[in-house]
């Protein structure tokens, strides 16, 4: 998870093209949200939730995550991933599978990942 969060810090939200500039903390929350195990997941589902997909990491602590979901359009899609990197891979692929544009504030991070994931 650290490597993903580091990308957000190294490629901060730019606020270009009319997008609202957000803080790095807000950017991190738009990539991954932590949820304490044992509590209801309903707050992350339903029509009032944000449209852009994000990782919902469920565990007793941030260092002990045991389940990942992709949250989008008020739905929770369980990840097959057992690691944060695999969960991020599923998040990245979700944009392509469902034809969803990147969050404007996170565009530079996703474009960097896209450029590095393509072969030579």
C-alpha positions in Angstrom: 0.0 0.0 0.0 2.9 2.3 0.7 4.0 2.3 -2.9 0.6 3.3 -4.1 0.3 6.1 -1.6 3.8 7.3 -2.4 2.7 7.7 -6.0 0.0 10.1 -4.9 2.6 12.1 -2.9 5.1 12.2 -5.8 2.5 13.0 -8.4 0.2 15.4 -6.5 -3.1 16.6 -7.8 -2.5 19.5 -10.2 -5.8 21.4 -10.5 -5.3 21.9 -14.3 -8.0 22.3 -16.9 -10.6 23.8 -14.5 -10.3 21.0 -12.0 -10.5 22.0 -8.4 -7.1 21.6 -6.6 -7.4 19.2 -3.7 -5.0 18.3 -0.9 -2.8 15.2 -1.0 -4.9 13.8 1.9 -8.0 14.2 -0.2 -6.2 12.6 -3.2 -5.2 9.6 -1.1 -8.9 9.2 0.0 -9.9 9.2 -3.6 -7.5 6.3 -4.3 -8.0 4.2 -1.2 -10.3 4.4 1.8 -9.7 2.4 4.9 -12.6 0.7 6.7 -12.4 -1.0 10.1 -13.4 -4.7 10.0 -16.6 -5.5 11.8 -18.4 -2.2 10.9 -21.1 -2.0 8.2 -20.0 -1.4 4.7 -23.3 0.4 3.8 -21.7 3.8 4.2 -19.7 3.0 1.1 -22.6 1.9 -1.0 -25.8 3.5 -2.2 -26.7 6.2 -4.6 -25.2 9.1 -2.6 -21.6 7.8 -3.1 -19.1 9.2 -5.5 -19.0 7.9 -9.1 -15.2 7.5 -9.5 -14.0 4.1 -8.5 -11.7 3.7 -5.4 -10.2 0.9 -3.3 -12.0 0.1 -0.1 -9.5 -1.6 2.2 -11.1 -3.5 5.1 -9.1 -4.7 8.1 -8.6 -4.3 11.8 -5.8 -1.7 11.2 -4.3 0.0 8.2 -1.3 -2.5 8.5 -3.6 -5.5 8.7 -5.9 -5.4 5.7 -7.6 -8.7 4.9 -10.2 -7.7 2.2 -10.3 -5.3 -0.7 -13.3 -3.9 -2.7 -13.6 -1.6 -5.7 -16.3 0.9 -4.8 -18.0 2.7 -7.7 -21.4 4.1 -8.5 -22.6 3.1 -5.0 -21.7 -0.6 -5.6 -19.0 -2.7 -3.9 -17.2 -5.1 -6.2 -15.1 -7.7 -4.2 -11.5 -7.9 -5.3 -9.8 -11.2 -5.9 -6.7 -9.4 -4.8 -5.0 -10.3 -1.5 -2.4 -7.5 -1.8 -2.7 -3.8 -2.1 -0.8 -3.8 -5.4 -3.2 -6.3 -6.9 -6.1 -4.3 -5.7 -4.7 -1.2 -7.3 -4.2 -3.2 -10.5 -7.9 -4.1 -10.4 -8.8 -0.5 -9.7 -6.7 0.6 -12.7 -8.4 -2.0 -15.0 -11.8 -1.0 -13.7 -11.4 2.3 -15.6 -10.9 0.4 -18.9 -13.5 -2.3 -18.4 -16.3 0.1 -17.5 -15.1 3.0 -19.7 -14.6 5.4 -16.8 -12.4 8.4 -17.1 -9.8 9.0 -14.4 -10.6 11.4 -11.6 -9.4 14.8 -12.9 -7.4 15.4 -9.7 -5.6 12.0 -10.0 -5.1 12.1 -13.8 -1.3 12.6 -13.6 -0.9 9.6 -11.3 -3.1 7.3 -13.5 -1.4 8.5 -16.7 2.0 7.8 -15.2 0.9 4.3 -14.2 -0.6 3.8 -17.7 2.7 4.9 -19.4 4.7 2.5 -17.2 2.4 -0.4 -17.7 2.7 -0.4 -21.5 5.4 -2.5 -23.1 8.4 -1.0 -24.9 
